[in-house]
């Protein structure tokens, strides 16, 4: 059986995504990685991702081996393809947090074992799965929920939009001009029959939302654009007033790390309706669900 890679959410079928969420919710998973290794490459700095993924591997009975980008040297010491082929000789799964999504695609093209995207410039599928786990825990069902994403339509938003399309979640994006979904993004969601609305008015986006989500305005690698981005995103911070426009029982979500006073006010992220640390803890559950699914598809 060929390896099933997960580079973004639409590498799955909708039923498989639901299966992974269900697996993520299981507190006592089977030891499907007993006696097996999982190689984890981190070209980008990692806090939650490394901890969550390593502990997920341990929870499934396996042994995680984490490597910094300079230790592996993708396309400097050896090609992405050779890295994948070599690690596949030791590990049941290869996870990689990379600067370029194209590197993951090249690794997956040659790897005989599953390749898992732990973050790339285009996608963050494990974060999207953790977000859905959080929403289902809070609201019971996903279908019919309204999630308002305020800010840069980045890798996090892109994967969550696809996950929302797969689960009948109404996804609304409020971004300043030039920072919202591209026509390619819109067509991709439309092809999945997703319910994605795009606006440049945060108040319209958050009205009646069950969850309000944001992310930093300046991600790793964008530091040179900091001043320009701060000007562009004026008026797009999640303030108390904006959050109060959502449903009375709405939750606040953020993939972290957060900058209080910039993309979100402290009163919101530290408030009673904030679910950000529950969401962060669910990164472990999400990684466990994905790795369990990958092990089953290989058995």
Secondary structure by P-SEA (a helix, b strand, c coil): cccccccccccccaaaaaaaaaaaaccccccccccbbbbbbbccccaaaaaaaaaaaaaacbbbbbbccccccccccccaaaaaaaaaacccbbbbbcccaaaaaaaaaccccbbbccccccccaaaaaaaaaaaaaaccccccbbbbbcccccaaaaaaaaaaaacccbbbbbbcccccccaaaaaaaaaaccccccccccccccccccbbbbccccccccccaaaaaaaaaccccccaaaaaaccccbbbbbccccccccccccccccccccaaaaaaaaaaaaaaaaaaaaaaaac
